[in-house]
Amino acid sequence: MDAWAFTKWFNRGWYQYLRMRTPYSKDVPRWAHLWCRIRNHPHGVVYYNPSGLEPDMRCKDCGEDLG
């Protein structure tokens, strides 16, 4: 386990990040945003063009802008 994974649970900014609203929160349930943020957006970003070289920079699961 790296140092960040252990210390993030004792960091005030981590809990503020979990509670923060996003513009996409209307489309996805609140619990889905929370679960995806806790897991650090495991499925990555959406690639919207045919070649897949230019990322959309939104999470595949919750739609949060990761850019």
Sequence and secondary structure as in RCSB ss.txt:
>XXXX:A:sequence
MDAWAFTKWFNRGWYQYLRMRTPYSKDVPRWAHLWCRIRNHPHGVVYYNPSGLEPDMRCKDCGEDLG
>XXXX:A:secstr
  HHHHHGGG HHHHHHHH   GGGGTS HHHHHHHHHTT TT EEE STTS SEEEEETTT  B  
